Amino acid sequence: MEKLLVINAHPKVEDASSVSLTVLRHFLEAYRNLNPEGPIEQIDLYSEDVPCIDRLFFSAQEKMQKNERLTEEEQRLTSRMSDILRQFKSAKRYVIAMPLHNFNIPSKLKDYMDNILIAKETFAYTDKGSIGLLTDGRNVVVIQASDGIYTNQDWYTEVEYSHRYLKSMFNFMGVDYQIIRAQGNHSLKREEVLAKAFQEAESAAASLAHQGMQVSNQAGSK
């Protein structure tokens, strides 16, 4: 059966008071109820090793291009990056839980994206430009919590870069994208924010669960 990969991008990995994580838990409960046999795997970006693009990364890349021997530290880095990419590609459904940080994605989520946006793995360069390689019916749901409201077509909408970036990158790889906004936590009651987000989460969970079971049934009938 197709695997769902949970990408937890909240710095407080298991915070019970977190709005985005509360919506994530509701999403997973709905998903499990509809698809109890569907495998689920999780990566917690702020408690697990997620390499970033730094001096060590560039050193390893340059040595590999020259077929030079890597240090133990460089070997650990490249091995971990390969593991992250392998885990990502092994799933077909994804859900990301994240708070909005200064109009953008959390820093560890950016590091994670740098681990999965890999040429010849998730996209490719061609004579006609870059193309996505994950065009086999994959889906991602982003659960985003924010104090402000970013859907009023005003200044806040213009500077909400996290949504633009994630949608562009996942669509670029070939992954269908959806966002659930648990927004307005500064001005609205928590119950009001959660009620709307829960409804959207249930709908998204039903869609992903249905697609996963549909593909599984098709495979089983062959």
C-alpha positions as MATLAB code, in Angstrom:
seq = 'MEKLLVINAHPKVEDASSVSLTVLRHFLEAYRNLNPEGPIEQIDLYSEDVPCIDRLFFSAQEKMQKNERLTEEEQRLTSRMSDILRQFKSAKRYVIAMPLHNFNIPSKLKDYMDNILIAKETFAYTDKGSIGLLTDGRNVVVIQASDGIYTNQDWYTEVEYSHRYLKSMFNFMGVDYQIIRAQGNHSLKREEVLAKAFQEAESAAASLAHQGMQVSNQAGSK';
ca = [
       0.000    0.000    0.000;
       1.098    3.564   -0.586;
       2.900    5.200    2.316;
       2.045    8.524    3.926;
       5.094   10.492    5.075;
       4.511   12.958    7.907;
       6.998   15.843    7.853;
       6.899   17.596   11.219;
       8.495   21.034   10.801;
       7.581   22.430   14.209;
      10.533   23.373   16.472;
       8.587   22.157   19.517;
       8.343   18.674   18.107;
       5.603   17.320   20.382;
       4.033   20.528   21.721;
       0.444   19.804   22.764;
      -0.439   23.503   22.559;
       0.757   23.937   18.975;
      -2.054   24.767   16.565;
      -0.367   23.211   13.531;
       0.429   20.002   15.433;
      -3.109   19.848   16.819;
      -4.472   20.013   13.285;
      -1.917   17.423   12.195;
      -3.087   15.012   14.910;
      -6.690   15.533   13.790;
      -5.679   14.907   10.172;
      -3.877   11.677   11.085;
      -6.792   10.424   13.167;
      -9.153   10.991   10.244;
      -6.707    9.384    7.821;
      -6.209    6.285   10.004;
      -9.958    5.869   10.453;
     -10.453    5.844    6.689;
      -7.310    3.918    5.762;
      -6.332    1.823    8.806;
      -3.979   -0.406    6.821;
      -2.121    2.450    5.161;
       1.517    2.691    6.301;
       2.564    5.974    7.945;
       6.123    7.133    8.550;
       7.254   10.359   10.236;
      10.334   12.558   10.234;
      10.732   15.258   12.892;
      12.935   17.929   11.364;
      13.925   19.560   14.642;
      14.918   16.386   16.494;
      16.442   14.352   13.676;
      19.560   15.069   11.647;
      18.670   17.127    8.586;
      21.861   18.367    6.870;
      22.049   21.888    5.506;
      23.954   23.320    2.577;
      27.171   24.478    4.214;
      30.957   24.284    3.850;
      30.988   20.541    4.513;
      28.325   19.919    1.874;
      30.249   21.821   -0.806;
      33.481   20.074    0.147;
      31.839   16.668   -0.267;
      30.270   17.646   -3.578;
      33.566   18.892   -5.005;
      35.391   15.724   -3.925;
      32.732   13.448   -5.431;
      32.958   15.286   -8.734;
      36.727   14.649   -8.730;
      36.357   11.061   -7.447;
      38.363   11.987   -4.375;
      38.096   10.212   -1.021;
      35.621   11.701    1.457;
      36.354   12.225    5.134;
      34.274   10.292    7.673;
      32.295   13.467    8.397;
      31.606   13.998    4.704;
      30.568   10.355    4.321;
      28.098   10.698    7.199;
      26.674   13.841    5.598;
      26.166   12.327    2.141;
      24.799    9.100    3.628;
      22.238   10.972    5.730;
      21.158   13.093    2.761;
      20.695    9.930    0.710;
      18.584    8.405    3.489;
      16.325   11.471    3.622;
      15.868   11.480   -0.146;
      15.193    7.737   -0.185;
      12.569    8.068    2.539;
      10.864   10.930    0.706;
      10.751    9.115   -2.622;
       9.460    5.918   -0.995;
       6.185    7.667   -0.097;
       3.420    8.822   -2.421;
       1.438   10.962    0.032;
       2.879   13.699    2.253;
       1.625   15.948    5.023;
       3.711   18.829    6.401;
       2.919   20.566    9.693;
       4.559   23.953   10.183;
       4.205   27.345   11.827;
       4.736   30.447    9.698;
       8.058   32.076   10.632;
       8.431   35.690    9.504;
       6.331   35.076    6.382;
       8.364   32.024    5.395;
       8.977   28.363    6.152;
      10.898   27.233    9.253;
      14.650   27.001    8.692;
      14.773   23.219    9.097;
      12.067   22.800    6.480;
      14.245   24.759    4.047;
      17.103   22.393    4.884;
      14.779   19.463    4.241;
      13.738   20.838    0.861;
      17.419   21.125   -0.058;
      17.757   17.407    0.699;
      14.941   16.389   -1.650;
      15.347   18.870   -4.512;
      18.044   16.816   -6.195;
      18.774   16.780   -9.935;
      18.221   13.380  -11.597;
      16.253   12.256   -8.538;
      13.229   14.552   -8.181;
      13.799   16.826  -11.185;
      15.962   16.879  -14.288;
      17.596   19.399  -16.570;
      16.649   19.063  -20.240;
      17.238   21.000  -23.436;
      13.788   22.523  -22.972;
      14.286   23.439  -19.323;
      13.890   21.712  -15.978;
      11.178   19.087  -15.506;
       9.797   17.256  -12.486;
      10.384   13.527  -12.154;
       7.723   12.738   -9.531;
       4.823   12.686  -11.950;
       3.276    9.440  -10.718;
       0.295   10.910   -8.862;
       1.847   12.175   -5.629;
       0.122   14.601   -3.239;
       1.233   16.873   -0.422;
      -0.936   18.600    2.180;
       0.637   21.510    4.063;
      -0.839   22.367    7.477;
       0.239   25.904    8.311;
      -0.539   27.844   11.494;
      -0.128   31.619   11.694;
      -1.107   34.508   13.949;
      -2.051   36.682   10.982;
      -4.560   36.153    8.192;
      -3.016   35.768    4.744;
      -5.995   35.300    2.417;
      -7.463   38.819    2.367;
      -5.625   39.827   -0.817;
      -3.719   42.558    1.006;
      -0.100   43.249    1.983;
       0.023   40.109    4.108;
      -1.015   37.995    1.152;
       1.808   39.450   -0.924;
       4.519   38.658    1.638;
       3.382   35.133    2.544;
       6.365   33.501    0.868;
       6.106   30.061    2.469;
       3.018   29.098    0.468;
       4.467   30.400   -2.790;
       7.764   28.612   -2.268;
       6.346   25.243   -1.224;
       3.670   25.202   -3.905;
       6.200   26.110   -6.590;
       8.769   23.536   -5.478;
       6.356   20.631   -5.057;
       4.591   21.400   -8.329;
       8.035   21.674   -9.937;
       8.832   18.114   -8.824;
       5.433   16.925  -10.039;
       3.647   16.694   -6.673;
       0.069   17.979   -6.333;
      -0.140   20.621   -3.576;
      -2.796   21.657   -1.061;
      -2.608   23.991    1.940;
      -4.713   24.048    5.116;
      -4.433   27.390    6.897;
      -5.021   27.504   10.643;
      -4.700   31.270   10.531;
      -5.733   34.292   12.552;
      -4.603   32.944   15.925;
      -3.799   36.462   17.167;
      -7.239   37.905   16.503;
      -9.608   34.932   16.452;
     -10.609   32.412   19.107;
      -8.607   29.192   19.068;
     -11.802   27.140   18.828;
     -12.862   29.070   15.737;
      -9.492   28.604   14.036;
      -9.359   24.902   14.842;
     -12.935   24.199   13.788;
     -12.289   25.502   10.281;
      -8.898   23.801   10.010;
     -10.294   20.500   11.317;
     -12.966   20.516    8.629;
     -10.368   21.095    5.921;
      -8.086   18.461    7.455;
     -10.866   15.850    7.404;
     -11.579   16.602    3.755;
      -7.884   16.412    2.826;
      -7.411   13.189    4.804;
     -10.393   11.624    3.045;
      -8.995   12.588   -0.340;
      -5.538   11.148    0.368;
      -6.915    8.005    1.979;
      -9.272    7.413   -0.949;
      -6.503    7.860   -3.496;
      -4.207    5.531   -1.593;
      -6.830    2.794   -1.290;
      -7.900    3.231   -4.912;
      -4.356    2.674   -6.162;
      -3.952   -0.299   -3.820;
      -7.182   -1.868   -5.075;
      -6.117   -1.389   -8.688;
      -2.782   -3.052   -7.979;
      -4.484   -5.940   -6.181;
      -6.864   -6.595   -9.087;
      -4.114   -7.111  -11.620;
];
